[in-house]
Amino acid sequence: MVVQAARASSSLEAYELLEREHYGTEVINRRYPRRSESVPKALARWMQRLLGSDGEEDFESVSLISSPVRASSAQNRRFLSFGMERRRRNNHMDESDDDMRPGANANDEVIFADPGSGGGARARLEQRSNRADEEEMQLDPLPPMFSKYGDFHTIDWQRDLARDRLRHKLINNRSKDFPLGLLKSAWDAGAGWICVLLVGIAAGATAGVIDVAARWMSDLKDGVCADRFWLDREHCCWSSNDTIYKDSDCSAWTTWPEMFNYYSKSPFSYLVELFFFVAWAVGMSTLAVLLVKVFAPYACGSGIPEIKCILSGFIIRGYLGKWTFLIKSVGLILASASGLSLGKEGPMVHLACCIGNIISYLFPKYGQNEAKKREILSASAAAGVSVAFGAPIGGVMFSLEEASYYFPQKTMWRSFFCALVAGIVLRLVNPFGSDQTSLFHVDYMVKWTFIELIPFGLLGIFGGLVGSLFTSLNIRWCRVRKGNKLVGGNPIYEVMLVTFATAVISYFNPYLHKSGTAVIKQLFDRCGPEDYMVELCEYRNVDGEVYFGSAFASVFWQLSVALIMKFVFTIFTFGIKIPCGLFVPSLVMGAISGRMLAMLTEGFLRAVQDEAGTSVFSCQIGKDCMMPGLYAMVGAAAVLGGMTRMTVSLVVIMFELTGSLEFIVPTMVAVMFAKWVGDATHKQGMYEAHIELNGYPFLDNKGEYPYSTTAYQVMRPSADRSEGGKELAVIVQDAMTLGEIEQLMRDTQYNGFPVVVSRESMYLVGYVTRRELQLALHSARQSQPYVVTASIVYFTAPGQASVMQHGGELSSSSLAPLRLRRIIDLAPMTVTDQMPMETIIDMFRKLGLRQLLVTRSGKVLGIITKKDILHFMRNASDLESITNPNFK
């Protein structure tokens, strides 16, 4: 047997490097107080573990190599640099033709033990081998490092949280070391609060910049402020000396025909206005889609469906990266300013989560642990809604009800703090210049009556029907886009065509011509004395006592056309390759429908009031019987609830959005009716439908599993071998060579393998993931040249080393073995084959499992993943003949 020990020079290098690592040398001294001769070996093993963590995302426990040949000093130096270079290596496995090391370095200390000779050499060899095995067993309780998950994989919540608990335990044990240990412990305790503070500040500042830029660029389609070009239309007119102006049409604002000295309202001036309106819209949307396509393909869409999947434990590399954040910020400004039927509130949640992901890497506690990182992302989602609507409490409720999958108590407090900071920063930026925290502040003076609950309920029913119809039509069009190469393969032309049609039609309708937020603000208006030149409120004075006169018909017709066209535009817009949200278009459609119902109800009540002897609908003389703006507000909540199926968070958002505490009950009535009708007509909301359309493995924690089945019927491979089911791919704990395991990984695409005692018994030993196994084998190939293809891979405890046989030549059984016991999960989650699927689904939801092994009497039968459950649930037509054998 050959033993190669590291010399003192390499040990000193390892010792100096270890001093710079965060574990410190005092841990070594405490573990080995009486055995100074074992420090070099302990350092070598510590370096193997420490080099698996280089401060980046890719963390992996380097496999412990138990071999009769130990590395030379030159090889040790190469191994010390391996941890810094591993990130730049490919993850494929390299074949090696070297069966043995060709020679030994002159500086190496080599000891040969001949089988036929006795003496002290063999005794010293056995003593040193036993001491190394004892030291290896002493190091086992240390927390293992962890690896980066692959793209489009799900995380293991329990494993990541267990690693964080072990990390926290080590920090607490060192907190007694004053002052460095105490400072590290205090920093670890406050890292989460500091992280969400930075996220809130960044999210508020980003939202302020986007709001100011979008308002200014949106008004460019109509003209420019001649004296102060950096002002939008509203602020430009505020700075003018005009006392009266209609629809912000003041003398300080210069339209595009006026820029060419055409001041009269002639057909040519209208053509010039139409040309610039359409040209600016098409140009801005085209630039947005070009930026998305070239630099960040993930910057398109709303982002909320993907955020829900990411928060549930799904990995989408690059979706929350810095390029996605930058391009989506610029693209959102361009897309919202182009006049398309979209909103910027939904994408703000995506941008806030991008900020949370980027800032979390400043704190290794969160950046290096995917499960802990999702606590920051949940708080970031709350901050996104807070800055989008000016609703901090609504943001926390949205993150709790709609976005987050894992939401412990401390995450709620941090989400509250993050949303609070984001709201304060947005208030300091004051992008709208109104010095108000609510975006659509209302001050209705009329209280609602109980008889009005009937039209409020009707608005809820209408919102549920509109939401279900919109979801169905939009999903159908998205399927056409995915399946049709002419449409899906040309996203730039699709955006240009949709923008051109939207701009041309919107130009002729005043409720489509304006931006979505401006229309909502106008529809929520109470029609006070200051609105006497606005057609939406002036029809009463024009028609006089005729409640359904020509002015009423004109306004009602314009609102009807705007409602229909907004519905059609949004169907084709939501899903194109630019940043686009759904909140504002839904609010616009709901506000229009509510205002139309209010106009009809108002005319009806006034007609009844004039009837002699009627007191049921009587109103005080000189005051309105009802408030049309209230109906618009309730209708907006109803349609948005029908689209997204939000309930509590939506009511809180509407309350903070308008500042109207008095009208929470009408909003709750409309939202509940919208929820009931929407679930009855289409079981999925818009975001859940898009998750299913994209095939994301999202197991909704609000859904139910109505089928009576067992784990044996759902597991993979299928229990029915007659249908061509494959056998379960397993790894034998001590009977497979390195080449056989590499061949198994090449032949399969599974994300992990059960480790069994033997293929005959199939008794379970543990579970190893594909990525950890792949990195361990690759690192062994690169750093240990004496590990060859024929080497046996052991997943058991270290045993006695092999010895030389037959004249100094190694037999196949005496090749250097590879021990990978440390990368095995020795306690994987298992269930019996007769476990009901209802219980298994609850385990996946509440524990955040990545996979579940199915056993019978300790023998592995199959495996269940989240994708297997979703695939089984979606094939509902095949489930009627499948029943639980326990209930026959």
N, C-alpha and C positions, 0 to 999 in steps of 0.2 A: 504494500500500500504506500502511496506517495502522499506526503503532506508538505504543503508549501506555506510557510508562515511569513507574514508581513514583517519587514525589518523595522528598526526603530525610527528611521528617517520618515518612512511613509506613515508610521503611527503618529509622529509629531505633526505632520501635515494634516492628518485627519483630526488630531486633537485641536489644532488651531482653527480649522474650519468649523469644528463642532462648537467652539467657544462663540462663534458668530451666529450660530443658530439659536432659536428662541428656547430650546430646551435647556441649554446651559450645562456646564460640566459638573455642577453640583449634584445633578441627578445621577450621573455616573458614579460619583464618589459615594452617594448614599446607597446605591445598589451594590457596590463592591467595596465595602469598607476594609476588608481584611485580605484582599487578593489583588495585590498590585500587579502581579504577572499577568492577570487576565484583562487588564485595561485595553491593550491593543486589539484584542479580539472583540471586546465589547464595543470599542469604537468603530470597528469595521462593520459590525451589525447595525449599530446606530446610524452610521452613514448610509447604509442601504435604505433605511427607513426615512431618514431626513431628506435624502436626494429624491425621494418620491414626491416631495412637496417643495416646489421652487417659487411659491408665491403667486403662481398664475392659476388659471382655471383647471389645468390638467394635473390632477393629483392622483397618484397611484402608488400603492404599496409595492415596492420592488420585491420580487419573489426571493425568498431565502433559498440559497443554493447549498445543499448539503452534499459535499463532494470530498473525496480523498485528496484533491489537488486544490490548493489555495492560491490566490492571486499573488503575483509578484509586485514589487514596488512600482514598476512602470505600469503594470495593469491596474494597480490601485489608483494611480494618478489618472489614468483614462476613465476609470469607473467614477472617480470623484467629479469629473466634468460631464459625465453622462446625463446627470439630472438637468443640467443647463441646456444640453443639446437635444434632449428627447422631444421637446415640443416641435422641433423642426424636422423630425423624422416622419416617414410614412408609417402608417399603422399596419402595413402588410407584414407577413412573416417571411423571413428569408431562410432559404435552405442552406445548410452548411455541409461541406464535404470533408471537413476536418474531423477525423475520428479521434485523434490524440493531439496533444500539444507537441510540436516537433522538437522543442528543446527547452532548456531552462536557462534563465539569466544567470550570469556569473555572480550577481549579488544575492541570489536567492539562497535560502537555507533549506536544502533538500535532504530528506531522510528516507532511505529505502529500507523497507522491512521485508526480508526474505522469508518465505513460509518455512523453510527448513532450518533456519538459524534461530537460536534463542538469544537471550541476553537482554541487556538494558535498553537497547533501541526499541524493541517491541514493547517493553513495559512503558517507556516514556511515550511512545506513540499512543498506546491505549489510554494512558492517563490523560494525555492532552485531548484525545478524542472525547473521552467521558466528560472532561471539564467543559469542552466546547458545547456538548449537548446540554449539560446542566445550565450553562449560561444562556443558551438559546431558549430553554424552557422558562428561565427567569424573566426574559424580556417579553414573553407572550402576552401578559396582561396589559401592555401598553396599547393605547387606542390606535387602530390601524388608520392609515391615510385612505383617502377616497378618490375616486376617479371622476372625470367629467363624463356626463352622459352623452350618448350619441344624438344626432339630429333626428327629430320626429320620434323620440323615445319618451317613455314616461318615467318619472322619478320614483324612487322608493322612499316614501315619506318616513316610514318607521326607521329605516336604516340611517337616513340623514339626520333625523332627530336624535337617534341614539349616539351618533358620532358627535353631535353638538353637545350632548350631555357629558360625554367623556371629555371633550375639550374644556367644557366649563368646570368639570371636576378638577382637572389639572391646574387650571388657573386659580381656583380656590385653594388648592393645596400649596401653591406658591405665594398666596396673598400674605402669608405670615412673614415673608422676606421683606423687611423694610429697607429702603422705601420703594425699590423697583417693583417688587411683587405687589405691593399695595396699589401703586399707580396703575399697573397693568390690570388689576382686578377692577379698579374704579373705571378705567377706560372701557373695559369690556361691558360693565354694567350700563354705562351711559352711551355706548356706541349706537344703539337703536334710536334713542331720542335725537342724537346729533344727526344721524342719517336722515330721519324723517323731517327734521328742521331744514336741512339743506334741500331736500326734495320739495318741501312746501315753498321755500323762497324761489327756487328755480322755476317751479310750475307757475307761480303767480306772475313772475316777470315774463315768462314765455307767453302766457295767455294775454297779458297786457299788450305786448308787442304785436301779437297776431290780431287782436281786436282793432287796434289803431290802424295797422296797415291794411286790414281787410276793408274797413269802412272807407278809407281814403281811396283805395283802388276801385272799390265798387262804384263810387261816385264819378270816377274818371270816364265811365261809359256815357255820362250825360254832359260833362263839362269840367271846368276847372275854376278854382278861385283865383281871379286875376291878380289881386293884390298879394295874397298869401297862398301860394300854390300848395303848401304843405297842409292846408286845412281841408277837411271834408266839407260837404255841402251844408250840414247843419251848423257846424262851428263857423263856417264862413258867413252864413246869414246872421249868426249871433253877433259877429263883429261889425256888421253893417249898421247903418243908421236908419234903416227902414223900420217903421212902426207896424206896418201891415204887409204881410206877404203870404201867399198861398202855396202850400206844399213845398216850402223852402225855396220858392222861386223869388229870390231877392235880387236887388241890383248888383250886389257884390259878386254874385255867382254868374259866370260867363259860360253859356252853352257853346257847343261846337259850331253851330251856324253863326253865332255872334263872333266867334273867333275869325270868321271869314267875312265879317261885316254884313251879314244877313240878319237884320233885326226884325223883319216882318214875318208873320206866320204864313208863309207861302208853301205850296207843295214841295218846292225845292228844299226849303229849310227842313221840312219833315223827312225828306229823303236823306239829307245830310245827317240829321239826328239818328235815323235808322241805321245808316251805314256805319257811323262811329260806334253806335250801341252794339251792333252785331260784330263789328271788327274787333273791338276791345274784348268782348266776351269770348270769341273764338280764339283770339291770340293768347289770352291768359290761360284758358283751359288747355290749349295745345302745348304751351310752355310747361304747364303742370304735368301733363301726361308724358312729355319728353323727359323731364327730370326723373319721374318715377321709373320709367322704363330703362333709362340709361344707368342711373345711380343706385336706386333703392326700390326694387320691385315690391318689397313688403310695405311700402309707404302708401299703398292704395287702400281704398275701402274705409270702413268705419273703424275696424280694429277691435271692437268689443267682442265679437265671437271668438277671435283668436285669444284675446286677453282672458276670457273665461276659461278657455282650454289651458292656457299657460298657468293660470292660477290653480287649476285642478291638478297640475303636475305634468303637463305636456311640455316637451322641449321643442322650440322652433328657433334654431340658431339664426341670429341676425335680425329677428323680428323686433327686438328691443335694443338694437345697436345704435351707435352714434350717427351713422349715415342715414338710417331710417328716421331718426329724430330730426336731423337737419333737413332732409328732403321733404318729409311730411309737413314740417313747419312752413317751409316756403310754398310747397304745393297746396297746403290748406288755405293760405292767404290768396293764392291765385284762383283756386277753385271756387271758394266762397265769393270772391269778388266778381267772378265771371257771370253770376246770375243763374247758375244751374240750380235745380231743385235739390239742394243738399244743405246740410248744416255743419258747423265746425265744432259743435258740442261733443258729439260722439268721438271724433278723432282726438279731441283734447284728452280723453281718458287714455288713449294709446300713447300720446305724447308724454303725459305724466308718468306712465309706466316705463317709457323709455328713459326718462330722467331718473326714476327710481332704480332701474337696472344699472345705469351708468354710474350713479353715485354709490351704489352698493359695493362696487369693486374697490372703493376707497376703504372699506371696512371688511377685512378678510372673514370676519364672523358671518357675514351675509353673502359676500361675493363668492366664497368658496363652498357654500352649502346651498344647494338648490331649494331645499325645504325652507330654510330660514330666509332665503331671498324672497320667497313668496309672501312673507309677512311685510316686507317693505313694499312689494308690488301691490298688495291689498291697500296699504295706506296711500300709495301713489294713485290708485284708481279713485279713492275718495277725494284726493286733492284735485284730480282732473274734473270731476263733477262740480266740485266747489268753485273752481275758477271758471267753469263753463257757464254756470247759471247763477253764480253768486250765492250758492246754497251749501254752506259747510256741513250742516246736520244732514241735509239730503244726500250729500256725497258719502257720508259714513253709512247711512242707511242703504244707499245704492250698492256700496261695496259689500255690505253684509247680506243683502237680499238677492242681488242679481249677479255680482261679479265673483266674489270670493268663494272658495271651496273649503278652505281651512281658515277659520276665523276665531282664534282664542281670545280671551279677555284682554290680554295685553296688546293684541293687535288692534282691538277696538279703540283703546285709549290712544295708541299711537296714530291710528287713522284720524281720530278726532283732532289730535294735536296738529297733524300734517294738514288737514283740511282747514283748520283755524289759521295756521300760518299762511297758507296759500291765499285764503280770503283776505287777510290783512294786507298782504303784499299787493294783491290786485286792487284793493281799496286805495292804497298809497299811489299806485300807478294811475288810477282813475281814468281808464281808457275812454269812457263815454262822456266824461266831463259833467256828470250829473251829481257827483258827490253822494250817490246812493248805493247801498249794497245790493238792492233788488234790481234786477234787469228791467222788469216791467211793473213798476210800482203803480198801484191803483189806490184810489181813495173814494170808493163808492159810499155815498151818503144814505142810500136806500137799503134797508134790510130785506132779506128774502123771507117769503112766507111759505107755510107748509104746503099750500096748493101748488107751488112751483116745483116741488119734488117730482111731480109727474113729468114736466118737460126735462128736468134734469135726468130722470131715469131713461127717458127717450133718447137723450143725447148719449147716455152710456150704451144703450142697445145699438145705436148707430155707430158708435166708436168700435164696439166689438165686431160688428159686421164689416165695417171698412177695414179694420185691421186684418181680419181673416181673409178677406178678398184680396187685399194688397199682398199679403204674404204668399198666398197661392199663386197669384199672377207673377210676382217678382221671382219666385223660385222657378217657375216654368221658363221665364225668359232667361234666367241664369243658366238653366240646363241647356237651352238652345245655344247660348253663348259658348258654353263648354263643348258642346257637340258639333257646332258648326265652325269650320275652319275660316269661312269667309268673315264671320262676325268676331269670333274669339281670336283669330290670328291677326287681326288688324285693330288693335286697341286705339291707336292714334286716330284712325279715320272714324272709328265709332264715337270717340269723344268729340271730335270736330262736328260730326253730323248731329249728335244729340244737342250740342251747344248751339249750333246754328238754328235748329228747329225751335229750341227753347227761347232763344233770344228774339227771333222774328215774331213768334206768337206773343211773347211776354211784353213786347214793346207797346202793343195796342191795348193792353189791359192794365189799369192803374194798380191793381192788387197783385199782379204778376211782375210788373215793371220794377217795383221797389224790392229791396232786400227782404229776406224772410223776417228778420227781427223788426224792421220798420213796419211791416204789415201787421205783425202780431201786436206791436205797441199801439197801432192805430185801431185795431179791432178790439183791444181791451179797453179803449178809451171810454170814458163815461159821457162824452158829448156835452161838455160844458159850454159856457158862453164864449170861450176862446176858440171854439171849433165851428164858428158860424159860417165859414167859407169851405168847410170840408163836406163833400157830397154825402159821405156816410152818415152824417148827422144833420145835414141841411134839408133833407127831403121832407121833414115835418113842416118846416116853414114854407117850402115851395108848394106843397100840396094842400096846406091849410087843414081843413077838417076832413078832407078826402084821404083816408088812411091807405088806400091802394091806388094812388094816382100815378101820373107819368114819372115823376121823380123817384117814387118808391119802386116802380117797375124797372127803371134804369139801373138803380143801385142793386136791386135784387138780381137782375140779369147779369150784371158784371160779377157779382159774387158767385153766381152759379157757374159761369164760365171759368172763373178762377179756380173754383173747387174741382171741377172736372179735369181741367188741364193740369193742375198741380198734382192730382192723383196719377194721371197718365205720365207726366214728366218724371215723377219720382220712381215709378216702376222701371223705367228705362235708365234712370240715372244711378240708382243705388246698386252698386256692383261694378261700375265701370272703373277703369284703372287710374283713378285719381282719388285723393282723399275726399271722402264724402260721408256725412253723417245722416241720421234718420230723425233726430229729435226735432229740429226746426221745421222740416216739411210736415211732420205729423202735427206739430202744434199749429202750423198755418192752416192745414186742412180742418182740424178741429175747431179753430177759432172762426173760420169762415162759416162752417156749418152751424156753430152756436149762434153766430150773429144773424144768420138767416132765420133760424128758429125764433130768435128774439124779436125780429121784425114782424114775423107772422103772429107771434103771441101778443106783441104789443098792440098791433092793430085789432086783434080779436078782443083784448081786454078793454080797449078804449071804446070799441063798438058796444060791448056789453055794458060798460059803465054808463053810456048815454041812455040806455034803456030805462024807462021810468019804473020805479019800484024795485030796482035791483040793488042789493046791498052786499052780495057775496064778494064781488070783485070791485067794490068801491074803493077809491083812492082819495087821498087828501087833495083838495082843490089847489091847483097851482104846482103840484109836484107829480113826478112820473110814477106810474103804477109799478114799474119794473126797471131794471138796469140792463140794457143790452150787452154791455161789456162783461157783466157777470156770466151771461150765457156763453159768450165767446171763451171766457176763461175755463168754464166747466167743460165745454166742448173740446177744447185743446187737450185737457187732461184725459178726457174719455178716449179720443182717437190715439193719443200716445200710449195709453194703457192697453188699448186693443192691439196696437202694434207689438209692444214689448212685453205685455202681461205683467208689468210692475204694479204694485199696489201701495204698500206703506211708503216706500221710498218716493214714489211718484207724488203722493199727496203732500209729503214734506217738501219736496222740490217745488211744487206749485205754490205752496204757502210761502216759502222763502223767495220764490221768483217774483211774486206779486206783493208780498207783505200784507196779505189780507187774511188775518186770523179768523175773521168773522165768517168766512165762506169755506171753512174746512169741511163742514158737513155736506153741502152740495157737491163738493169735489169728491168726497168719499163715496157718495151715492153713485155718481157717474162712473167712477173707476171700478167699483164692485160690479155694476151691471156690465161694463165693458169686459171685465175679466170673465164673468160667467158666460156671456154670449160668445166671447172669443174662444174659450176652452171648449164650448159645445160645438162650434162650427169648424174650428181648426185647432187641434190639440197643441200645436207648437207655436211659440212666438217667432218673431222675425230672426232673432239671434240664434235660437235653437235650430231653426230651419236651415240657416246658413251653415251651422256647425255640421249638421247631418249631410248637407249638400257637399261640403268639402271633405267629408269622411274623417273628421277628427275624432279621436277616441275619448269622447266626453260622456261620462256617466252622470246624468243629471241627478243631483241629490234631492230634487223635488218630485221626480218621477216615481212610478210604481211598476212592479213586476207582477203582472196578472197571471202568470203561467205556473202551474204546479209541476216542477221538474226537479231533478237532482243533479249533483255535480257530475255523476257518471255519464249523464246524457249531454252535457255541455263541454266537457273537457276535450282537449286535443292531446294526442291523436284520438280520433273518434273510436268509441268502443266497438262500433260495427266494422269489422275488418272486411266484410264482404263488399263494402262500397269502395274498396281501394284505399282504406286508411293506412297511413304509414305507421311504423313502429316508433316508439318514443326514443329520441336521441339522448343517450345518457353517457356519462363518463365513469369508467371503473376506477376505483380509488387507487389501486396499486398494480394495475395490469396493462396499462396503455403506455406506449412510447410517445415521445414528443412528436414524431412524424404522424402517428395515428391521430393524435388530437388535432394537429394542424390540418390533416386531411378531413377530419370531421367538421372543422370550422369552414373549410372550403366548400364542402358538399352541402352545408346547411346555412340558413340565414337566421337561425334562432338567436334570441338575445340572451339566452342562458341555458345551462344544462344541469340536470340533477346528477349528483355524484352518488353512485351506488356501490355496494360491496362487490357484487358480481352481476353479470347479465342473467345468470340462472336464478339467483335469489331475488334480485331487484330490491334489496333492502336499502332504505334511504340512509345516506350519510350526511349530505348537505346539498348546497346549491351554489353554483359559481356562475357569474355573469359573463357574457361573451367578451365585453370590453376589458374587464379585469384580466381574464384569461389571455386575451390577445396581447395586451400590454406586458403581462408577466412573461409570456413566451418570447416576445420580441426583445424585451430587455435582457433576458437570459441569453438569447442569440448574440446580442451585441456586446454584452459585458463579460460573458463567461464562455470563452472559446472552447472549453473542454466539454460543454454540453452539446451533444450532437443529436442527429435525428433518431438514432437508436436508443437514446437515453430513456430510462423509465421515469415517468412522472408520478410522484407519490403525493397523495393528498392525506397521508396519515402522519402520525408523529414521527420524528426523526429516529432512525434505527442505526444499527452498526454498519460501518462502511465496509465495502467489499475489499478483498485483498487480491494480490497478484496471484495468478495461477499459471502453471505449465510454462516455466522458464521465463517468466517476466512478461508474457503477453496477456492482455486483458481479454477475458471472455465476454460474451454479450451481456451476461448478468453483472459484470464488474465495471461497466461503463459508468461514468459520472451521472448519478441520478439527479433529478430536479424535484425539489420539494416545494409544493405550493399550498401547504396547509393554511397559511395565513390569509389567502384570498377566498377561502370557502366560508359561506354562511352556514354555520353548523346548526342553526336553529331557524330554518325557513318556516314560513307559515304553511301549514298543511291542514287539510280537512279529509274526512272520510268520503268514500264514493257515494254514500247515501245522504249526504248533507243537503238540505233543501236550498234551492237557488236563491230564495228570498233572503236567507241568512248570509249567503255568500256575497250577494250584492250589497247588503248592509256592511259587511266587512270591507269591501272595496271602497265604499263611500266614506265610512267613518275612520278607517285606518289608513286610507291612501295606499293600498297595496299595489305593487307592480305585477306580481304573479302569485298564484296559489297552487300548491302541489296537491294532487289528489292521491290518496293512499288507501290501501286496504290491508289491515293487519301488518302495517309497517312497510309494505311493498308499494313502490311507486307505480301508479297506473297511468297518470297523465298530468296535464298542467292546464290551468285556466288563467287567461289574461283578460284585461279590460276589453280588448278588441274581440275576444271570443264571446264575451257576454253581449256586446253590442251587436255583433253579427247574428247571434242567436235570437236576440230580441227583434231585429229588423225582419227576419224571415218568419213573420207571424203566420203566414199561410201554412207553414209546415209544422206548426206547433199544435194543431188541433188533435193530431193522432198521438202526441207525446204526453204521457201522464206520469205522475209520480208513482212508482210501484208500491210505495208505502201506503198509498190511499186506495188501492184497488179493493 
